[in-house]
Amino acid sequence: MSPGDEHDSFGGVGGSGQTRTRLPEGNSGDVYGAGRRPVRSSRSLVTVVGVVVLLVGAIALANRGGGDPADPSAPRSGTPGKAAPTAATGVPPVTTKNGPIPTGYAHDEQGAQSAATNYAVALGSAAMYQQASRHDIVRAVYAPAVVDGVLEKLDATYSTTLVKSAGLDANGVAPTGTTQVSRTVPIGTRVREYTGDSATVEVWCTNLGGLAGADSTRPVTSTWFTITEKLTWVGGDWRLESSSQSEGPTPVHGDDRASTADEIAEAVEGYGGFTYAR
């Protein structure tokens, strides 16, 4: 999800949402000086703290708005051909998993965007370089009618030559002392077409790829691309019919210092990925 795209659910406090706390009056009316009351008992202090917690909770609930997040009747955003903000409330977009891949998406535009985004992550992962895990991913994200054809095509794409060119052995395993990096990070989605049981979704992504290690000759670099995914509603979930990729949009590189190979390897192993949802 994109920061600040949650219908102002971040920091939605303001205006009528402000709360005043009235301090107890001392005998002299000076709440700061020597005229303040004697120290309260522990029971009174607990009571005051409890009231404050309840007030904070009430304010938080009031600022959330939108009713119960699990309410199926809650409004959902999204218009074909336009970018839609991430909804802070609505039907929970992911309910189950097929192995490590989230499944069980809502039968609407938001569900299609959630599916397309998570499928882009899976198809851009390091697991695609090994045949067994690649086959598991394809079977989980593609429609049954096209799985066999996609498997054949991807097995040819991830040939021994390509895998070795990535610095891996014939089984897709990184050399000792190095960490393979292939992580796709979605930036945003756009619905190109939606007809109820089919959808075309564009997912703008960046990818980190390479080998992290002291002796690596393939440093981890970033690339930018857009994946166009055609999805169909089959078997009670969104599945891919096809997926294609185009270059960019690509931003100008910043002035950040490039991290060492060890820092990159530690970050990739230490920071987990996300389940993306509209």
For each residue, the residues with C-beta under 8 A, 3 or more apart:
1: 5 6 86 276 277 278
2: 5 85 86 187 188
3: 10
4: 10
5: 1 2 85 86
6: 1 9 10 85 86 87 88
7: 65 66 85 87 88 89
8: 11 12
9: 6 12 63 64 88
10: 3 4 6
11: 8
12: 8 9 17 63 64 65
13: 17 18 59 63
14: 17 18
15: 18
16:
17: 12 13 14 59 62 63
18: 13 14 15
19: 55 59
20:
21: 52
22:
23: 31
24: 31 36 37
25: 29 31
26: 29 30 31 33 35 36 37
27: 35 37
28: 33 34 35
29: 25 26 35
30: 26 33 34 35 36
31: 23 24 25 26 36
32: 36
33: 26 28 30 36
34: 28 30
35: 26 27 28 29 30
36: 24 26 30 31 32 33
37: 24 26 27 40
38:
39:
40: 37 44 45 48
41: 44 45
42: 45 46
43: 46 47
44: 40 41 47 48
45: 40 41 42 48 49
46: 42 43 49 50
47: 43 44 50 51
48: 40 44 45 51 52
49: 45 46 52 53
50: 46 47 53 54
51: 47 48 54 55
52: 21 48 49 55 56
53: 49 50 56 57
54: 50 51 57 58
55: 19 51 52 58 59
56: 52 53 59 60
57: 53 54 60 61
58: 54 55 61 62
59: 13 17 19 55 56 62 63
60: 56 57 63 64
61: 57 58 64
62: 17 58 59 65
63: 9 12 13 17 59 60
64: 9 12 60 61 88 89
65: 7 12 62 89
66: 7 69 74 75 88 89 90
67: 71 74 89
68: 71 74 89
69: 66 74 88 89 90 92
70: 91 92
71: 67 68 74 89 90 91
72: 91
73:
74: 66 67 68 69 71 89 90 91
75: 66 90
76: 87 90 91 106 108 109 110
77: 84 85 87 110
78: 82 84 108 109 110 113 191 194 278
79: 82 84 191
80: 109 191 192 193 194
81: 190 191 192 193
82: 78 79 190 191
83: 188 189 190
84: 77 78 79 109 110 113 189 191 278
85: 2 5 6 7 77
86: 1 2 5 6 277 278
87: 6 7 76 77 90 110 278
88: 6 7 9 64 66 69
89: 7 64 65 66 67 68 69 71 74
90: 66 69 71 74 75 76 87 93 106 110
91: 70 71 72 74 76 106 108 110 111
92: 69 70 95
93: 90 105 106 110 111 114 277 278
94: 97 102 103 104 105 114 118 275 277
95: 92 103 104
96: 102 103 104
97: 94 100 101 102 103
98: 101 103 140
99: 136 140
100: 97 122
101: 97 98 118 119 122 137 140 141
102: 94 96 97 105 114 118 275
103: 94 95 96 97 98 140 237
104: 94 95 96 237
105: 93 94 102 111 112 114 115 237 238
106: 76 90 91 93 110 111 114
107: 111 233
108: 76 78 91 111 112
109: 76 78 80 84 112 113 191 194 199 278
110: 76 77 78 84 87 90 91 93 106 113 114 277 278
111: 91 93 105 106 107 108 114 115 238 278
112: 105 108 109 115 116 191 194 199 201 231 238
113: 78 84 109 110 116 117 189 191 201 278
114: 93 94 102 105 106 110 111 117 118 276 277 278
115: 105 111 112 118 119 231 237 238 239
116: 112 113 119 120 189 199 201 203 227 229 231 238
117: 113 114 120 121 186 189 203 276 277 278
118: 94 101 102 114 115 121 122 275 276
119: 101 115 116 122 123 141 229 240 243
120: 116 117 123 124 184 186 203 205 227 229 243
121: 117 118 124 125 184 185 186 273 276
122: 100 101 118 119 125 127 137 140 141
123: 119 120 128 137 141 184 227 243
124: 120 121 128 182 183 184 205 207
125: 121 122 128 137 182 183 184
126: 129 180 181 182 183
127: 122 130 133 134 136 137
128: 123 124 125 133 134 137 154 158 182
129: 126 134 158 163 166 168 172 180 182
130: 127 133 134 171 172 173
131: 134 135 155 158 172
132: 135 136
133: 127 128 130 136 137
134: 127 128 129 130 131 137 138 154 155 158
135: 131 132 138 139 151
136: 99 127 132 133 139 140
137: 101 122 123 125 127 128 133 134 140 141
138: 134 135 141 142 147 150 151 154
139: 135 136 142 147
140: 98 99 101 103 122 136 137
141: 101 119 122 123 137 138 239 240
142: 138 139 146 147 150 239 240 241
143: 146 147 232 234 239 240 241
144: 147 234 235 239
145: 234
146: 142 143 149 150 240 241 242
147: 138 139 142 143 144 150 151
148: 151 152
149: 146 152 153
150: 138 142 146 147 153 154
151: 135 138 147 148 154 155
152: 148 149 155 156
153: 149 150 156 157
154: 128 134 138 150 151 157 158
155: 131 134 151 152 158 159
156: 152 153 159
157: 153 154 162
158: 128 129 131 134 154 155 162 163 172
159: 155 156 162 163
160: 163 164 170
161: 164 165
162: 157 158 159 165 166
163: 129 158 159 160 166 168 169 170 172
164: 160 161 167 168 169 170
165: 161 162
166: 129 162 163 180 211 218
167: 164 174 175 178 180 211 216 217 218
168: 129 163 164 171 172 173 174 175 180
169: 163 164 172 173 175
170: 160 163 164
171: 130 168
172: 129 130 131 158 163 168 169
173: 130 168 169
174: 167 168 178 179 180 211 213
175: 167 168 169 178 211 213 215
176:
177: 213 214 215
178: 167 174 175 211 212 213 215 216 265
179: 174 211 212 213 264 265 268 269
180: 126 129 166 167 168 174 211
181: 126 208 209 210 211 212 220 264 265 268
182: 124 125 126 128 129 207 208 209
183: 124 125 126 207 208 209 268 273
184: 120 121 123 124 125 205 206 207
185: 121 205 206 207 208
186: 117 120 121 189 203 204 205 276
187: 2 204 205 206
188: 2 83 203 204
189: 83 84 113 116 117 186 201 202 203 204 278
190: 81 82 83 201 202 204
191: 78 79 80 81 82 84 109 112 113 194 199 200 201
192: 80 81 200 201 202 228
193: 80 81 198 199 200
194: 78 80 109 112 191 198 199 200
195: 198 199
196: 233
197: 232 233
198: 193 194 195 230 231 232 233 241
199: 109 112 116 191 193 194 195 230 231 238
200: 191 192 193 194 228 229 230 231
201: 112 113 116 189 190 191 192 228 229 231
202: 189 190 192 226 227 228 229
203: 116 117 120 186 188 189 226 227 229
204: 186 187 188 189 190 224 226 249
205: 120 124 184 185 186 187 224 225 226 227
206: 184 185 187 222 223 224
207: 124 182 183 184 185 222 223 224 225
208: 181 182 183 185 220 221 222 268
209: 181 182 183 220 221 222 223
210: 181 216 218 219 220 221
211: 166 167 174 175 178 179 180 181 216 217 218 219 220
212: 178 179 181 216 219 220 261 262 264 265 268
213: 174 175 177 178 179 216 261 265
214: 177 261 262
215: 175 177 178
216: 167 178 210 211 212 213 219 261
217: 167 211
218: 166 167 210 211
219: 210 211 212 216 261
220: 181 208 209 210 211 212 261 264
221: 208 209 210
222: 206 207 208 209
223: 206 207 209
224: 204 205 206 207 247 248 249 250 251
225: 205 207 245 246 247 248
226: 202 203 204 205 245 246 247 248 249
227: 116 120 123 202 203 205 243 244 245
228: 192 200 201 202 243 244 245 246
229: 116 119 120 200 201 202 203 240 242 243
230: 198 199 200 240 241 242 243
231: 112 115 116 198 199 200 201 238 239 240 241
232: 143 197 198 238 239 240 241
233: 107 196 197 198 237 238 239
234: 143 144 145 237 239
235: 144 239
236:
237: 103 104 105 115 233 234
238: 105 111 112 115 116 199 231 232 233
239: 115 141 142 143 144 231 232 233 234 235
240: 119 141 142 143 146 229 230 231 232 243
241: 142 143 146 198 230 231 232
242: 146 229 230
243: 119 120 123 227 228 229 230 240
244: 227 228
245: 225 226 227 228
246: 225 226 228
247: 224 225 226 250
248: 224 225 226
249: 204 224 226
250: 224 247
251: 224
252:
253:
254:
255:
256:
257:
258:
259: 263 264 267
260: 263 264
261: 212 213 214 216 219 220 264 265
262: 212 214 265 266
263: 259 260 266 267
264: 179 181 212 220 259 260 261 267 268
265: 178 179 181 212 213 261 262 268 269
266: 262 263 269 270
267: 259 263 264 270 271
268: 179 181 183 208 212 264 265 271
269: 179 265 266
270: 266 267
271: 267 268
272:
273: 121 183
274:
275: 94 102 118
276: 1 114 117 118 121 186
277: 1 86 93 94 110 114 117
278: 1 78 84 86 87 93 109 110 111 113 114 117 189
